[in-house]
Amino acid sequence: MQHPNFEAHHPLQPEGEQETGFDPLHNFNKNRSRGEKEWDDLFLNSNYLARIRQAGISGRLRSSRFRSVCWKLYLEVLPEDKSQWLNKTKELRAQYEKIKETHITNPRKAAGQQDLVVNNPLSQDVGSLWNKFFQDKELRGMIKQDVMRTFPEMRYFQDEDVRTKLTDILFCYARENEQLLYKQGMHELLAPIVFVLHCDHQAFQHASETAHPSEEMLSLLNPMFHEHDAYAMFSQLMETAEPWFSSFEREVRRGKDEMLTSMPFARPQDSGPSVAIVTKVNRIQDQLVKKHDVELHMHVNRLEIAPQIYGIRWVRLLFGREFPLQDLLVVWDALFADSITLDLVDYVFVAMLLYIRDALIASNFQTCLGLLMHYPPIGDIHTLLHKALFLRDPKNNPRPANYQFQQNLDYYKTRGADLVNNTRGKMAPLNINKVSSSLLSFGRKLIAPALEHHRLLKSESMPVHLSKGEFLSLPTFSLTQKVTATTAPACVMC
Amino acid sequence: MIMMWFCLCPLFQVLVIGDLGVGKTSIIKRYVHQTYSTNYRATIGVDFALKVLNWDSETVRLQLWDIAGQERFGNMTRVYYREAMGAFIVFDVTRPTTFEAITKWKEDLDSKLMLTNRESIATVLLANKCDQGREVLTNNGVKMDQFCKDNGFVGWFKTSAKENTNISEAANFLVKHIMATENDFLKSVVPDTISPKLNDSQPGTCSACYKS
């Protein structure tokens, strides 16, 4: 399905990574059937949907020219029945046309039909078109503010036309979904969609100059309907993502067991009504992380790292800030291909935590937050996805090789923490009991002294070490100081 | 909160809140990394940064929590707010609506966070983007002072992250207030506890305070 020599000349490939002197479209133009061949490979087979799902999950769309078509299928913007593609596409585009006309109209246009008492610029009447005009202006301003700071490092998003497209789509979506309106972060769910469509349009335009594309291709990849198609895809994505943006509060139902265990040591995130996203990230941390890595779970709980501190952004943006765009699109390929319910999100979340688990466990509150909120670069995104699939269904997915973040933590120390290497050895008389060899080998600075009248701030407390000897791959620490204390009697208070 | 007072090396959690696009992230980046860019992405949820300060003879660390403008809605700020010792509430002098939102932010803060002595945490008001030359709102200093008094701010500053105006001044001012609150608290509430000897000349009172 994947053509090896496609890799080098896709528009998604950042400039500078291409071989010098290589015409990106040379092969494509010479062999005009290549685009068509890929199309056939992807969509011609009778069982094509299952096959493109597999392609998405296993990361084989990285250089596809029809990624947007695959996404449309995953997101159910296109039906499985190919004979319906053209109709459905037409229908959705007409729908957006209508939506846009309804919401982005000048109120003065229809003003003649209204009583001037109601419809004047000073009227506070909710029915007044002027009132609507001012509300719209405010909403648009809010959206525009985030659109202006969308992928600021990419030239594509600095283009005024692109920005207007993004703003119009988000505005229409907000007006169509008055309960939710616009929430920060939606713009970064929309932007990759707009970009993927654009890339496919570009590739297709170059190719169609010499080739004879099919009617479906011509219609689906028509740049005239860029905005329409992006709206349809975004709306479908939001069907699943909507609750993660909602600030609607509801009482959380708790199981009897949860009640019993959580009450005596209730954390702030446990009490009171909760919004869906908070419930979700807490479930991930308290159930999935606990299931797959008890030690990590205990560690983050002991440091009182509420998952919403880092997890809200992870989930809302579907990891958009955690990976560079090229990798992000591969992650989205898998998330969308797997299911429109985005069920895989939770497992990618856990896989990401497990990737840095050694570093987390060796770190205090500050460094942990640094790692979680400025997630380290990941070498191989595919391994991460395999891990996520394996975590969800170990029977049907091969166990991926143990893959751990290995860099030293200096970066995170300077950004978020300066504690790890500060010795606490000189502090007060400590209850030093035994030597933990792995602690020494880590160079961790230990010591939660069990001082009777002292309680350390949670941010200052040191990691507990549970299962000695389980650490095979260790994060490399820069040992700038000698470890003077030799054990970490875990302070129960901390 | 109490455990904070026993820590020998001061680490203060400071919140930076205010409506979206008022320049919270820019202020933090200016303060912590001495840089300014127009290219910051919108903060989603929360972000944080650490600033190490030399305060008299000791080191003070500020953990700055950069909270997304839209997070005021909903229950989520509660988690970010706890353990905070001080706050900046920021508005954009060019946009009156962001000024109107200040009181809402302050109410949100006060309703979710109280010191054990029932006082609210030290909060400084920042009138940001004062380089834009449209600071109609803050031209009347007396009015602003009164506004701060009425609304429980310990003070206010005209700031510009772009031109590096008053950022560290405002931070120092806040730290001073946090320290003062802390000392009051130590004296009044827990007189029988060992208090940190902040000006102790003996080195290594708390070795963790000194970066080595």
Interface residues (C-beta under 8 A of the other chain):
Chain A: E138 M142 Q145 D146 R149 T150 F151 P152 E153 K183 Q184 G185 H187 E188 S247 E249 P268 Q269 G272 P273 S274 V275 V278 A306 Q308 I309 Y310 I312 R313 R316 L317 R321 Q366 L369 M373 R415 G416 A417 D418 L419 N421 N422 T423 R424 G425 K426 M427 H453 H454 R455 L456 L457 K458 S459 E460 T480 Q481
Chain B: I2 M3 M4 F6 C7 L8 C9 L11 L20 G21 T38 N39 Y40 R41 A42 T43 I44 G45 V46 D47 F48 A49 L50 V52 R61 Q63 A68 G69 Q70 F73 G74 N75 M76 R78 V79 Y80 R82 E83 T97 T193 I194 G204 C206 S207 A208 Y210 K211 S212
